[in-house]
Amino acid sequence: MKVCMLSSVHTADDIRIVEKEARSLSGSGHEVTVVARPPVSGDAGNISFRTIALPSVARWKRPWTVGRAAIAIARAAEPDVVHFHDPELIPFALGLKRRGCRVIYDVHEDVPADIYSKAWIPSLVKPAVAHGMELVERNTARRFDAIVAATPAIANRFRRYGAAVSLVRNSVRLEEFIEPTFDVPRCRQAVYVGHISFNRGLIEMVEACAIANLPLVMAGSIGASEAAWLKKSATQVIYRGKLDRSAIAKLLNESLIGLCLFRSDPNHLHAIPTKVFEYMAAGLPVVTSDLPTCREIVETAACGFAVPLKEREELSGKLTMLANNPRRALELGLAGRAAVVRNYSWEQDASELRALYERMSLPRADA
């Protein structure tokens, strides 16, 4: 089938959209076009790309303006299936559905919960906006041909709406990471990869590592206020900027401890940060905040520790223990690697995605 992966928010080098889903579908013989913001993935393979020009408009106008442009490009590709990734595209996607196109909504986040973390939305109206988004998703979910959910919590929510749901997690491509061994020493440093922000534990990570006298290496995008705070407040932090996939894998494979200290924002409670799986795949012990899903993953795999952020002494104590006992750190890391092999490898989730598209390839019941 001709498949259009469509996003008005994400870039055309997005890991989930391009490196995982689009490549898996292309490898299964589907003709895949990605429509998204620049930049484009460096190694395009058999995937075609169309980028969306970003107009200079007010923020409140952006969804309408960019959404219309994205849909126009998608329609020009004449796809059999449009697989879209942003809630702001829902009204446009319904238009494609009315024109006879098969449409899949890929839900990355718990959108109603995520509203509460949006600093640009006034606090007084956030409950109304969140409720409105919940109603939009509830009332449109069954009109799409399928929902692809990134977490079990999202999948369960859409099943309650009566939608056809496939769970396709942000799991890990094992081939990216070297299998750890006791023969290869690791640098005495903690690492964090991904978007860097205060609500993702920037202050807590920096302070805990400082108390443990442990260097912290960070890689990923960062906001202006966070960058200013980091420059002013951190002494043992090395910021590496945004890295490509091979550089991220190298950084993880040479580090000793992986950190994921997200605060308990509504959208974080049942999220499964991809970085946790990446740390595990690289053989790093994981130190995470005490969020329900992260705790369950780490404790079930016996690959690290989930610590309440308010317990600063316990948090720095765990880091000190792991930094001073690299063999114990690697033992926990090996347990995490084994758990990824059993339960969290991308090949398992790619199978779910391919199975969905096999069902989509069947003739329609109303044809």
Sequence and secondary structure as in RCSB ss.txt:
>XXXX:A:sequence
MKVCMLSSVHTADDIRIVEKEARSLSGSGHEVTVVARPPVSGDAGNISFRTIALPSVARWKRPWTVGRAAIAIAR
AAEPDVVHFHDPELIPFALGLKRRGCRVIYDVHEDVPADIYSKAWIPSLVKPAVAHGMELVERNTARRFDAIVAA
TPAIANRFRRYGAAVSLVRNSVRLEEFIEPTFDVPRCRQAVYVGHISFNRGLIEMVEACAIANLPLVMAGSIGAS
EAAWLKKSATQVIYRGKLDRSAIAKLLNESLIGLCLFRSDPNHLHAIPTKVFEYMAAGLPVVTSDLPTCREIVET
AACGFAVPLKEREELSGKLTMLANNPRRALELGLAGRAAVVRNYSWEQDASELRALYERMSLPRADA
>XXXX:A:secstr
 EEEEEEEEEEET IIIIIIIIHHHHHTT EEEEEEEEEE S  TT EEEE       GGGHHHHHHHHHHHHHH
HT  SEEEE  GGGHHHHHHHHHTT EEEEEE S HHHHGGG TTS GGGHHHHHHHHHHHHHHHGGGSSEEEES
SHHHHHHHHHTT  EEE    B GGGS    TTS   S EEEES B GGGTHHHHHHHHHHTT  EEEES B HH
HHHHHHHH SSEEE  S  HHHHHHHHHH SEEEE     GGGTT   HHHHHHHHTT  EEEES HHHHHHHHH
HT EEEE TT HHHHHHHHHHHHH HHHHHHHHHHHHHHIIIIIBHHHHHHHHHHHHHHHHS  TT 
